[in-house]
Amino acid sequence: MVRGIRYVSARVATALLVSSAFVFAPGVPIAQAGADSTYVVLYGSQAVPAGAARHIQLAGGSVVATYPEIGVAIARSSNASFTTQVKSDGLVAGVSTTRGFGSQLKKSEPDSAGSTETGDFP
């Protein structure tokens, strides 16, 4: 039982890390109302099923990337009911938008010497 929980937790953590690459990728616009949103689709099996791309397309989305070794697909959609429609597939364990996964650093104030450098980030 504990082993199963650890396995699922590791898969979810990996899915979040993979999706953060899209959130923090340089040059990627931030989603606005009516614009495409990015989603992490987690499958219950340890693989992305053969019909996953078609099901995501029928839900009004498009596949951006797949990670079959962990059963994750990254999709984009502007369909407001995308999450509900994708969840209707019995092979889907969960769907989550990446909205809110990222944060923006505040611009620093210049110090007394006029420098805006804040040093190395951890």
N, C-alpha and C positions, 0 to 999 in steps of 0.2 A: 504494500500500500504506500509506504513512504517513498519507495523507489519510483513508483508511478507518479506521485506528486512532484518529486524532484525532476523527473523527465519532462512533465508538462510545464513546470516552472521554467526549466532551461529552454524549452522551445519558445515559450512566450517571451522570455527575456531576449532570446536571439532575434525573434521577430521584431521586437521594439528597437533593438540595435540596428537591424537592417533598415527599418523604416526611417530611423533618425538620419541615415545617410541622405535620404531624399529631403528631409526637413532642413538640414544644415548645408546642403549642396550649394555652392556658390552659383549665382545666376538664376536660381529657381525662384520664380515669383511666389509671393505669399498668397494663399487662396483668399478670394474676396467673395462676397455674396453673389451667387449666380455663376461663379467660376468653378472650374474643376476642383475637386478635392481628391486627396490621395488617401487610399485605404490599405490596411494590412488585412489580408484574408488568410486565416489559419485553418488548415484542414486537419480533421481528426486522425487521418492516417499519416504515416511518416513520408508521404509523397504528395505531390500535386496531381490530382486525378487527370486523366486524359481529356475529359470534357470541361475542365475548369475554365479555359479561355472562352469557350462558347457560352457557358453559363454566365460569366462575368459580362460578356458582350450583350447577352439577352437582357441583363439587368441594367443596361445603359452605360456600361463602363468599358474600359480597355485595359489590357494587361500591360504593365510597364516592365515588370521583371518577375521571374519565378525562382524560387529556391527549393527545388524538389527534395534536397537532402533534409530539410526541416519541415516540409509541407506548408510552405508560405508562398503566397502570390501578392504582389504589390499592384494595385489597380488605381485608375483615375476615373472619376465620373462627376458629372454635374447633376445627375439624377437625384432628387431629394429622397427618393425611396430606395436608393441603391442598397443600403445596408439590409433593409427588410427583404428585398428581393434576393440578394445573395444568400442570406441566412435560410431561405426556403430550400436550399440544396442540403439534403441530409448529410452530405459529406463535410460540410463546413462546420467547424467547431467554434468559430468566432470571427467577427468582422469589426474593425475599429478604424475610425478616421485618424489621420495623423495630426489633425488640427489640435493645437495645444501641446504637442510633444516638444516643441522648441521654445526657446526664449531669446530675447534680444538683449544684448548688452547695452547699458546706458553709455552715452558718450561721456568721456571724462572731462573734467574742468581743467584748464591749464594750471600748472603749479606756479609758484612764485617766479620760476625761471622761464615761464612761458611754454614749457613742455607739456604735451598732453599724453605722454607715455605713461602707462600704468604698470609696467613691468611684465614679467612672464605670467601667463595665466596657468593655474594648476592643471 
